[in-house]
Amino acid sequence: MAKRGMICLAACRLVQSQSVPVIDMQQWKTGGRSARNHIAEQVAEAYEEHGYFYVRNHGVEAEVTRDADEATRLFFDLPKRDKVISLADKSRALKTARGYAKLRGEQLDISGKPDLKEVLDIGLPLGHDTATYLGPNPWPPAMPGLQNATEPYLRAVSSVGVDLLAALALSLNLPEDAFADIFNEPLVIQRLMRYPAKASVEGTGPDDLGCGAHYDFGGLTLLRQVDAPGLQVMPPASQRHHLRNDTCDESGGVDKIVEIGKVAYSTVQGTFFADLHNRHVDSWVPVKFDHQLLVVTFGEALQRLTNGKVQATRHRVVHDGAEARHSIAVFLDPNPHKEVAALPELLAGSQDRAMYEPRIAGHKTVLLAAVAALQKRHGVGYLGFNTLS
């Protein structure tokens, strides 16, 4: 810890055990102004103290969910030859190019090992366009019903995400439509995932993670753990963490909290945007498993849009179960053709200044060759490809 300029303090276990907000979307839709204000307060607590929140009564029909879950399992149970037909073209886009990524085909934490997971990324067109931004969805011929089984879930959950953007805006004392322009034609991606049991994969060890620590790129991620826990979050270091001076007792009723010195804890660079400097509690918090709840986290583009008021969620997946684990994530990202910059309303004060330079949201689709050129010209990289030449 000393190498990173950190001072360890003790703080009450309350920081860890404090209830993570559970937002009731039915109340958002029908509860009136007081209910919406309460939900906005819950969202604020989530990004200030926890880095995530849960959503219940989200309105996604049970049959739609069952169909998506069953199709996810069936796809990953296909023979390898039938899955690789849908292999993602990483020459088109480094991250979430449409298609399949095989086991250990992705590594989100470049300081660790390749991720112990398989994924299939599919998406929706932008607005009224007929083509998806990151290329066509390569539906596997061996499973012709996959689109009909999964796309209704994608559309339903993305609709929940749009409502949550309004709640987020309200939490920042902004009009509910504050994010409407930048998300007017959002980049919507659905990621189907399978994390195998380690015992079924040759050569795995304790340092093999289902998914290495990282931040998501965009706005909101709405994830559902289908059949097993595994998601872990590193909470943001909120202001109150710097004010605690409790001491440890022998009962083990305290947790260590990292106070950041001159060197930022966690990654100095963001996963996608290299100019983010975030601070976190020095602990991984397991996200509880409830297949009926959506788990919502915050992305790097949202951190830029809110001028750092909402810190991106650092998270990973640790799966040590005896059976494979499945999950489905829906990413609601800004319109890729729009500029991601701090909302003007958040820079109204005389002391306010933009913390980050504007970026085009389509930065997510930088090609490998373009990354090399960018690194050569400016010494900055993308998704860990800082050493390309």
C-alpha positions as CSV (number, residue, x, y, z in Angstrom):
1,M,0.0,0.0,0.0
2,A,2.8,2.4,0.8
3,K,4.1,2.1,-2.7
4,R,0.8,3.7,-3.9
5,G,0.9,6.6,-1.5
6,M,-2.0,5.3,0.6
7,I,-2.7,5.6,4.3
8,C,-4.9,2.8,5.8
9,L,-7.5,3.8,8.3
10,A,-10.1,1.8,10.1
11,A,-13.8,2.4,9.6
12,C,-17.0,0.9,10.9
13,R,-18.3,-2.2,9.1
14,L,-21.3,0.0,8.4
15,V,-19.6,1.2,5.2
16,Q,-19.7,-2.4,3.9
17,S,-23.0,-3.6,5.3
18,Q,-25.0,-0.5,4.7
19,S,-28.0,-1.4,2.5
20,V,-27.6,-0.9,-1.2
21,P,-30.6,1.0,-2.6
22,V,-33.3,-1.1,-4.2
23,I,-35.3,1.1,-6.6
24,D,-38.9,0.3,-7.3
25,M,-39.6,1.2,-10.9
26,Q,-43.4,0.9,-10.4
27,Q,-43.1,3.7,-7.9
28,W,-41.2,5.8,-10.4
29,K,-44.0,5.3,-13.0
30,T,-47.0,5.7,-10.8
31,G,-46.0,7.2,-7.4
32,G,-46.0,10.9,-8.2
33,R,-43.4,13.6,-7.5
34,S,-42.6,12.7,-4.0
35,A,-41.9,9.1,-5.1
36,R,-39.7,10.3,-7.9
37,N,-37.7,12.6,-5.6
38,H,-37.2,9.7,-3.2
39,I,-35.9,7.5,-6.0
40,A,-33.6,10.3,-7.1
41,E,-32.2,10.3,-3.6
42,Q,-31.6,6.6,-3.7
43,V,-29.7,6.9,-7.0
44,A,-27.5,9.6,-5.5
45,E,-26.8,7.4,-2.5
46,A,-25.9,4.6,-5.0
47,Y,-23.3,6.5,-7.0
48,E,-21.9,8.3,-3.9
49,E,-21.6,5.3,-1.5
50,H,-21.9,2.0,-3.4
51,G,-21.2,2.3,-7.1
52,Y,-24.4,0.3,-8.0
53,F,-28.0,-0.2,-7.1
54,Y,-30.8,-2.8,-7.6
55,V,-34.0,-2.4,-9.6
56,R,-37.2,-4.4,-8.8
57,N,-40.6,-4.2,-10.4
58,H,-38.9,-3.2,-13.6
59,G,-41.7,-4.4,-15.8
60,V,-39.7,-7.0,-17.9
61,E,-42.2,-9.8,-18.4
62,A,-41.3,-13.1,-16.8
63,E,-41.8,-15.0,-20.1
64,V,-39.4,-12.6,-21.8
65,T,-36.8,-13.2,-19.1
66,R,-37.2,-17.0,-19.2
67,D,-36.8,-17.1,-23.0
68,A,-33.6,-15.0,-22.9
69,D,-32.2,-17.1,-20.0
70,E,-32.9,-20.4,-21.8
71,A,-31.5,-19.1,-25.1
72,T,-28.3,-17.9,-23.4
73,R,-27.7,-21.4,-22.0
74,L,-28.5,-23.1,-25.2
75,F,-26.2,-20.9,-27.3
76,F,-23.2,-21.5,-25.1
77,D,-24.0,-25.3,-25.1
78,L,-23.6,-25.3,-28.8
79,P,-20.5,-27.1,-30.2
80,K,-17.5,-24.8,-30.6
81,R,-17.7,-25.0,-34.4
82,D,-21.2,-23.6,-34.3
83,K,-20.3,-20.7,-32.0
84,V,-17.1,-19.6,-33.8
85,I,-19.1,-19.0,-37.0
86,S,-20.4,-15.9,-35.1
87,L,-16.9,-14.9,-34.1
88,A,-16.6,-11.1,-33.5
89,D,-14.4,-9.2,-35.9
90,K,-11.9,-7.4,-33.6
91,S,-10.4,-5.6,-36.6
92,R,-13.6,-3.6,-36.8
93,A,-13.9,-2.7,-33.1
94,L,-11.8,-3.7,-30.1
95,K,-14.7,-3.8,-27.7
96,T,-18.2,-5.2,-28.2
97,A,-17.8,-5.7,-31.9
98,R,-20.9,-7.8,-32.7
99,G,-20.4,-11.5,-32.3
100,Y,-18.9,-14.2,-30.2
101,A,-15.7,-14.1,-28.1
102,K,-14.4,-17.4,-27.1
103,L,-13.0,-18.5,-23.7
104,R,-10.1,-16.3,-22.7
105,G,-10.7,-14.3,-25.9
106,E,-11.0,-11.0,-23.9
107,Q,-8.9,-9.4,-21.2
108,L,-10.4,-6.4,-19.5
109,D,-7.7,-6.1,-16.8
110,I,-4.4,-6.0,-18.7
111,S,-2.5,-6.4,-15.4
112,G,-4.0,-9.8,-14.9
113,K,-4.9,-12.8,-17.1
114,P,-7.3,-13.3,-19.9
115,D,-10.9,-13.5,-18.7
116,L,-12.4,-16.9,-18.0
117,K,-15.6,-16.4,-19.9
118,E,-17.4,-16.6,-23.2
119,V,-19.5,-13.8,-24.5
120,L,-21.9,-13.0,-27.4
121,D,-22.5,-9.3,-28.2
122,I,-25.6,-8.3,-30.1
123,G,-27.2,-4.9,-30.5
124,L,-29.9,-2.7,-31.8
125,P,-29.8,-0.2,-34.7
126,L,-29.4,3.5,-33.9
127,G,-32.7,5.2,-34.0
128,H,-34.5,4.4,-37.3
129,D,-31.4,3.1,-39.0
130,T,-31.5,-0.5,-40.3
131,A,-27.9,-1.3,-39.5
132,T,-26.2,-1.7,-36.2
133,Y,-23.3,0.7,-35.4
134,L,-20.8,-2.0,-34.7
135,G,-21.7,-4.2,-37.6
136,P,-24.5,-6.7,-38.2
137,N,-25.5,-9.2,-35.6
138,P,-23.9,-12.5,-36.7
139,W,-26.8,-14.8,-35.6
140,P,-25.6,-18.4,-35.5
141,P,-27.2,-20.6,-38.2
142,A,-27.3,-23.5,-35.7
143,M,-29.7,-21.6,-33.5
144,P,-32.2,-19.7,-35.8
145,G,-34.4,-18.8,-32.8
146,L,-31.8,-16.9,-30.9
147,Q,-32.8,-13.4,-32.1
148,N,-36.5,-13.9,-31.3
149,A,-35.6,-15.3,-27.9
150,T,-33.2,-12.5,-26.8
151,E,-34.2,-9.3,-28.6
152,P,-37.4,-8.7,-26.6
153,Y,-35.4,-8.8,-23.4
154,L,-32.9,-6.3,-24.9
155,R,-35.6,-3.9,-25.8
156,A,-37.4,-4.2,-22.5
157,V,-34.4,-3.6,-20.4
158,S,-33.1,-0.8,-22.5
159,S,-36.4,1.0,-21.9
160,V,-35.9,0.6,-18.2
161,G,-32.5,2.2,-18.7
162,V,-34.0,5.3,-20.3
163,D,-36.3,5.8,-17.3
164,L,-33.3,5.4,-15.0
165,L,-31.4,8.2,-16.9
166,A,-34.3,10.5,-16.0
167,A,-34.0,9.4,-12.3
168,L,-30.2,10.0,-12.5
169,A,-30.8,13.5,-13.9
170,L,-33.2,14.3,-11.1
171,S,-30.6,13.1,-8.6
172,L,-28.2,15.8,-9.9
173,N,-30.9,18.5,-9.6
174,L,-31.3,18.6,-13.3
175,P,-34.4,18.3,-15.5
176,E,-35.4,14.7,-16.1
177,D,-34.6,15.1,-19.8
178,A,-31.1,16.4,-19.2
179,F,-29.5,13.3,-20.8
180,A,-32.1,13.1,-23.6
181,D,-30.0,14.7,-26.3
182,I,-26.8,12.7,-25.8
183,F,-28.9,9.5,-25.6
184,N,-31.3,10.5,-28.3
185,E,-30.2,7.5,-30.4
186,P,-28.3,5.4,-27.9
187,L,-25.8,2.7,-28.6
188,V,-27.6,-0.3,-27.1
189,I,-25.7,-3.6,-26.6
190,Q,-26.7,-6.9,-25.1
191,R,-24.0,-9.2,-23.8
192,L,-24.7,-12.8,-23.1
193,M,-22.1,-14.4,-20.9
194,R,-21.0,-17.8,-19.6
195,Y,-18.4,-18.3,-16.9
196,P,-17.4,-21.9,-16.7
197,A,-16.6,-23.8,-13.6
198,K,-12.9,-23.6,-13.0
199,A,-12.7,-27.4,-12.5
200,S,-13.9,-27.8,-16.1
201,V,-11.0,-25.8,-17.6
202,E,-7.5,-27.1,-17.8
203,G,-4.7,-25.1,-16.3
204,T,-6.8,-22.6,-14.2
205,G,-5.5,-21.2,-10.9
206,P,-6.6,-18.9,-8.1
207,D,-5.7,-15.8,-10.1
208,D,-8.0,-16.8,-13.0
209,L,-11.0,-14.5,-12.8
210,G,-14.2,-14.7,-14.7
211,C,-13.7,-11.1,-15.6
212,G,-10.9,-8.8,-14.6
213,A,-11.4,-5.5,-12.8
214,H,-12.6,-2.8,-15.1
215,Y,-15.0,0.1,-15.8
216,D,-17.7,-0.1,-18.5
217,F,-17.5,2.4,-21.3
218,G,-20.8,4.2,-21.5
219,G,-23.8,5.3,-19.6
220,L,-25.7,2.7,-17.6
221,T,-25.2,-1.1,-17.5
222,L,-28.2,-3.1,-16.5
223,L,-27.1,-6.6,-15.6
224,R,-28.9,-9.7,-14.3
225,Q,-27.1,-12.6,-12.7
226,V,-29.1,-15.5,-14.2
227,D,-28.2,-18.4,-12.0
228,A,-25.3,-17.7,-9.6
229,P,-23.5,-14.9,-7.8
230,G,-20.1,-13.7,-8.8
231,L,-20.2,-9.9,-9.6
232,Q,-18.1,-7.8,-7.2
233,V,-17.9,-4.0,-6.9
234,M,-15.2,-1.8,-5.5
235,P,-17.1,1.1,-3.9
236,P,-16.2,4.7,-4.5
237,A,-14.3,6.5,-1.8
238,S,-16.9,9.0,-0.7
239,Q,-16.2,12.1,1.2
240,R,-17.2,10.6,4.5
241,H,-14.5,7.9,4.1
242,H,-11.9,10.6,4.6
243,L,-13.5,11.8,7.9
244,R,-13.5,8.5,9.8
245,N,-10.9,7.8,12.4
246,D,-12.3,4.8,14.2
247,T,-10.0,2.1,15.4
248,C,-10.1,-1.7,14.9
249,D,-11.5,-3.8,17.7
250,E,-10.7,-7.4,18.4
251,S,-14.1,-8.6,17.4
252,G,-13.4,-8.1,13.7
253,G,-16.2,-5.6,13.5
254,V,-14.4,-3.1,11.2
255,D,-13.1,-2.9,7.7
256,K,-10.0,-1.1,6.4
257,I,-10.7,1.9,4.2
258,V,-8.0,3.3,1.9
259,E,-7.4,7.0,2.1
260,I,-5.8,8.1,-1.1
261,G,-2.7,10.1,-0.9
262,K,-1.0,11.7,-3.8
263,V,-1.4,8.7,-6.0
264,A,-4.9,7.6,-7.0
265,Y,-5.9,4.2,-6.0
266,S,-7.1,1.7,-8.6
267,T,-6.2,2.2,-12.2
268,V,-4.6,5.6,-12.9
269,Q,-6.2,5.4,-16.3
270,G,-9.7,4.4,-17.1
271,T,-10.4,1.3,-19.0
272,F,-11.5,3.3,-22.1
273,F,-10.8,6.9,-21.3
274,A,-7.2,7.3,-20.2
275,D,-7.6,10.6,-18.4
276,L,-9.9,9.3,-15.6
277,H,-8.4,9.2,-12.1
278,N,-10.8,7.5,-9.6
279,R,-10.6,6.6,-6.0
280,H,-12.1,3.5,-4.3
281,V,-12.6,1.8,-1.0
282,D,-9.9,-0.9,-0.7
283,S,-12.4,-3.8,-0.7
284,W,-14.4,-5.9,-3.2
285,V,-18.0,-6.1,-2.2
286,P,-20.0,-9.1,-3.5
287,V,-23.2,-8.2,-5.2
288,K,-26.1,-10.3,-3.9
289,F,-27.7,-12.8,-6.2
290,D,-31.4,-12.5,-7.1
291,H,-32.3,-13.4,-10.6
292,Q,-35.3,-11.2,-10.5
293,L,-33.3,-8.0,-9.8
294,L,-31.5,-5.8,-12.2
295,V,-28.1,-4.6,-11.0
296,V,-27.3,-1.2,-12.4
297,T,-23.8,0.3,-12.6
298,F,-22.3,3.5,-14.0
299,G,-19.9,3.9,-17.0
300,E,-17.0,6.2,-17.9
301,A,-19.0,8.3,-20.4
302,L,-21.5,9.1,-17.6
303,Q,-18.6,10.2,-15.4
304,R,-17.6,12.6,-18.1
305,L,-21.1,13.9,-18.7
306,T,-21.6,14.5,-14.9
307,N,-18.1,16.1,-14.6
308,G,-17.1,13.5,-12.1
309,K,-20.1,13.7,-9.8
310,V,-21.0,10.1,-10.8
311,Q,-17.9,8.0,-10.7
312,A,-17.7,5.0,-13.0
313,T,-18.2,1.6,-11.3
314,R,-15.1,-0.6,-10.9
315,H,-16.1,-4.2,-10.9
316,R,-15.1,-7.7,-11.7
317,V,-16.4,-11.3,-11.7
318,V,-15.1,-14.1,-9.4
319,H,-16.8,-17.4,-10.1
320,D,-15.7,-20.4,-8.0
321,G,-18.9,-22.4,-8.3
322,A,-19.2,-26.0,-9.3
323,E,-21.4,-25.2,-12.3
324,A,-21.2,-22.7,-15.1
325,R,-22.5,-19.2,-14.3
326,H,-24.6,-17.1,-16.8
327,S,-25.5,-13.5,-16.9
328,I,-27.0,-11.0,-19.3
329,A,-26.0,-7.3,-19.5
330,V,-27.6,-4.5,-21.4
331,F,-25.4,-1.5,-22.0
332,L,-27.1,1.9,-22.6
333,D,-24.4,4.1,-24.1
334,P,-24.5,7.6,-25.6
335,N,-25.2,8.2,-29.3
336,P,-21.8,7.3,-30.8
337,H,-21.8,10.3,-33.0
338,K,-22.3,12.7,-30.2
339,E,-19.7,14.6,-28.1
340,V,-19.3,13.4,-24.5
341,A,-18.6,16.5,-22.4
342,A,-19.8,17.8,-19.0
343,L,-23.4,19.0,-19.1
344,P,-23.4,22.8,-19.2
345,E,-25.9,22.9,-16.2
346,L,-23.2,21.3,-14.1
347,L,-20.7,24.0,-14.9
348,A,-22.9,27.0,-14.0
349,G,-21.0,28.0,-10.8
350,S,-18.1,30.4,-10.9
351,Q,-15.9,27.7,-9.3
352,D,-16.9,24.9,-11.7
353,R,-14.7,23.9,-14.5
354,A,-14.7,20.9,-16.8
355,M,-12.6,18.0,-15.4
356,Y,-12.2,16.2,-18.7
357,E,-11.7,17.1,-22.4
358,P,-14.7,16.4,-24.7
359,R,-14.6,13.1,-26.5
360,I,-16.7,11.6,-29.3
361,A,-18.7,8.7,-27.9
362,G,-17.7,6.6,-30.9
363,H,-14.2,6.4,-29.5
364,K,-15.4,3.0,-28.4
365,T,-14.9,1.7,-31.9
366,V,-11.3,2.8,-32.5
367,L,-9.7,0.3,-34.8
368,L,-6.4,-1.4,-33.9
369,A,-4.6,0.5,-36.6
370,A,-6.0,3.8,-35.4
371,V,-5.0,3.0,-31.8
372,A,-1.4,2.5,-33.0
373,A,-1.4,5.9,-34.7
374,L,-3.0,7.6,-31.7
375,Q,-0.4,6.2,-29.4
376,K,2.4,7.2,-31.8
377,R,1.2,10.8,-32.1
378,H,0.0,11.5,-28.5
379,G,1.4,8.7,-26.3
380,V,-2.1,7.6,-25.2
381,G,-3.8,4.4,-25.9
382,Y,-7.1,2.6,-25.8
383,L,-8.3,-0.4,-23.8
384,G,-4.8,-1.2,-22.6
385,F,-3.2,-1.1,-26.0
386,N,-0.8,1.5,-24.9
387,T,2.2,-0.3,-26.3
388,L,1.1,-0.6,-29.9
389,S,3.6,0.8,-32.3
